[in-house]
Amino acid sequence: RRRLARIVYDNTLRLNHLVTEVLELGRRDRATPEMIAWPGFISGFMEEFVLHDSSAAQRIRVVSDEVSGVMFDRRHLHRVLWNLLDNALRHASQAEGAVRLKARTVSAGRVALHVVDDGPGISPELQGQLFEPFFTTHASGTGLGLYIARELCEANNARLELLDSDAGAHFRIIAEGSGS
């Protein structure tokens, strides 16, 4: 009975997570982009993220070169970064700085947010399916995380892409923003 109760509980959590992600996808049309002060946002975000995964304090290194703001819906940016960093930590080593989040100005009025991990990377066979709904390589995943992240980026006139990388996975968000 205990084992059956655990199976029911685990599946209930999985279904709840799926419903939450589907509801989040429905919110993409209600984007209200604002110029978010990047230093304050990322500081608060990381404080919250470390409460979710205490290893993040050592395993994630944040570098913010000359970026002062990002034009994005605050809830959407939170969701996108949460998904990317959670995935990166799942696949990265336990080493200090195994995941890097770098914000930098790439051109006048555009910023790039890079999430790079030191994990095994994404095989070329899987790269084409990565942003498709319900595609997952994680046993308890819903397969909606990266799909929703890309949709939320597009709703904010931003672009999420997977870049070629010699080691690990490398995601980049290009968005409107401002330098220092």
N, C-alpha and C positions, 0 to 999 in steps of 0.2 A: 504494500500500500504506500509506503514511504517513497519507493522508487517511482511508482505511478504518479503520485502527487508531485514529485520533482519534475517529471516529464511534462505534466500538465502546466505547472508553474513556468517552466522554461519556454514552452510554446506560447503561453499567454504573454510573456515578456516580448517574445519575438513578434507576435501579432501586434502588440501595442506599438512597438518600434516601427513596424511596417505602416500602420495607420498614421502615426505621427509624421513619417516621411511623406506619405501621400498628401496629407494635409498641408505640409510645408510646400510641396510642389504647387498646390492650388494658390498659395500666397504669392507666387512669383509675379502675377499680374498686378499685384498691389504694391509694387516697389515705390518707395519714396526716398530716392537718393538724396543725400546731404553730404556736405564736405565734412568728413569725420577727421578730427585731429588724431593722426596716426599714433604719436607717442602715447597719449593717454589711453586710446582705445586698446592698443596692443598690450600695454601694461595691465589694464584691468582684465583683458581677455586671458592673459597668461596666468594671472592670479586665480581665476576661475578654473582654467584648464588644469592647473596643478592640483586643485582640490579633487578633480576627476581622476587624475593619474599623477601620483606624487613623483614618479620617476621623471616626469616631464621637466621638472626644475633643473635637472642635470642633463637630460638627454636632448632637450631642445635649446638651440642657441639662436637668439634673435639679433639680427643686425639690421639697423634702419639708417642707411646712408641718405642723408639730406632729404628725406621724405617728411613733409609736415602734415599732409592731408591726403585722403582718398575719398573720391566721390562714389558713394555706395549707400544702399539702404543698410542701416546699422544691423538689423536682425539678419539680413541676408549675408552680410560679410561675416558675422559671427558664425553662422551655420556653415558657410563655405570653408572657412579656416578650421573650424572644429572638425569637419569631415576630413580635410586634407591632413591635418596633424594627427588625428586619431589613426588614420590609415598608415601614415608614415611611421608612427611609433610601433604599430603592429608588425611592420616588416623590417624595421631597423634593428641594429644591434643594441646592446645595453650600454654601449660606450658613451662617455660624456660628449655632448655635441653631435650625436649620431643623426640628429635631424636639425636642419638649418632652415630658418625662416628669414629671408632677406627681402627688405623693401628698398627699392632704389628708383630714382627718376631715370626714365629712359629717353624722354624727349619733352619738349615744351608741353606741359599740361598732361603728361602720361606717366604713370608709375607702373612698375612691375613688382609683384609679390611672388617670390620664389619659395617653394617648399621642396627641399631636397633631403633624401634619406640615404643612409649607407647600406641599405638592404640589398637583396639579390636583384632588384630591378624588375621590370615587367617584360616578359618574353615577347618577341615580335609577333607571335601568333595571337597573343591576347590583346595587344595594343589597339587593334581595330574594333574590339568589342567593349573596351574599357568604359566608354561613356553611354553605353546602351542600357536601357532600363532592365532591371532584374538580372543583370550579369554580375556574378560574384564568384570569387575564389575562396571566400571565407565561409566556413561551415554555418555560422550563425548570422551571416550577413543577409540583407534584403536585396542587395543589388541595385539599390536606388541612390546611394550616397553620392557617387561621382556624377551620375545623371542629373540629380537635383542640383549639385554644386554648379555644373555647367549651365543649367537652365537659369539659376539665380544670377549667375554672372551675366548672362545674356540679357536678363531683365534689367540689369543695371548698366547696360552699354559697355560691358567688360567682356573679356575673352579668357576662358580657361583652356589650357592646352598642356599636353604631355610633351616634354622635350626629350630629345635623344640625350642619353647620359652614359658615360663609361661604366659607372657603378651606381646602383640604387635607382630610385625613381626621382624624376625632376618635373614638378608641375609649376606652371607659371600662370599668374593672373595679370592681364594687362588691363588697367582701368584709368579713368580720368583721375587726376590728382594734382598735388602741388608740392614743389620742393621747399626747402628751408628758405 
